[in-house]
C-alpha cells in the first residue's frame, strides 16, 4: 500500500495473479469432470448394449446429467471470477485488496425492488443462466452423450421382447 492508501502496482498484480489462479483451477476442474465422465459413460453404455439392460443406460444418462450440472457450475463460477478479475484490473469497482469473493464485482441488489425482481436477480447469481448451459464447452459435449444414451435406450426398447 502507498501512503495515500491506494494499493501499489505490485499488490494489484499479485491480486490479479491470485484471481487468475482460481480461474485456472476452475477450468482444470471442468476438464477433469469431462475426463472422469467419459469412462463412466463408456462403461455404462457399453454394458447396457452388451447385456440389453435399459436401466444401466439410464444410469449412464443420470451420470451425464450429474456431471453436466457440476460442469455448468464450474463454468458459472469461472465467469464470476473473470468479472472479479476485470473489476480489479480496470478499477471499476471498489474491491478489497486480495479479496477472492466474486460477489465483490457484482452490483448490490437494491432494497426497493419488488420481491420477484429481487428473487430473479439472486437466482441469476446462484444458478447458471441459460446461455451458460448452451455454452460451446457444455452443450455439444454433454448433448452428444445424452443423445447417444437416448439412442441406446430406444434401440434396447425396440429389441426387447
Residue pairs with C-beta under 8 A, 6 or more apart in sequence:
1 7
1 8
1 11
1 97
2 8
7 15
7 97
11 97
11 98
12 88
14 98
15 88
15 97
15 98
15 99
16 85
16 88
16 89
18 98
18 100
19 81
19 84
19 85
19 88
19 100
20 85
22 81
22 100
23 78
23 81
23 82
23 85
26 74
26 75
26 77
26 78
26 81
27 74
27 78
29 74
30 71
30 74
30 75
30 78
30 137
33 67
33 70
33 71
33 74
34 67
34 71
34 141
36 67
37 63
37 64
37 67
37 145
40 60
40 63
40 67
41 60
41 63
41 64
41 145
41 148
41 149
44 56
44 57
44 59
44 60
44 63
45 57
45 60
45 148
45 149
45 152
47 53
47 56
48 54
48 55
48 56
48 57
48 60
48 152
48 153
48 156
49 57
49 152
49 155
49 156
52 156
52 159
52 160
53 156
54 153
54 156
54 157
54 160
57 149
57 152
57 153
57 156
58 149
58 153
60 149
60 152
61 146
61 149
61 150
61 153
64 142
64 145
64 146
64 149
65 146
67 142
68 138
68 142
71 138
71 142
72 128
72 132
72 133
72 138
73 128
75 128
75 132
75 135
75 137
75 138
76 127
76 128
76 129
76 132
77 102
79 132
80 102
80 103
80 105
81 100
81 102
83 102
83 105
83 106
84 95
84 99
84 100
84 101
84 102
84 104
84 105
86 92
86 105
87 93
87 95
87 104
87 105
88 95
88 105
93 104
93 105
95 104
95 105
96 104
103 125
106 125
109 118
109 121
109 122
113 121
132 138
133 139
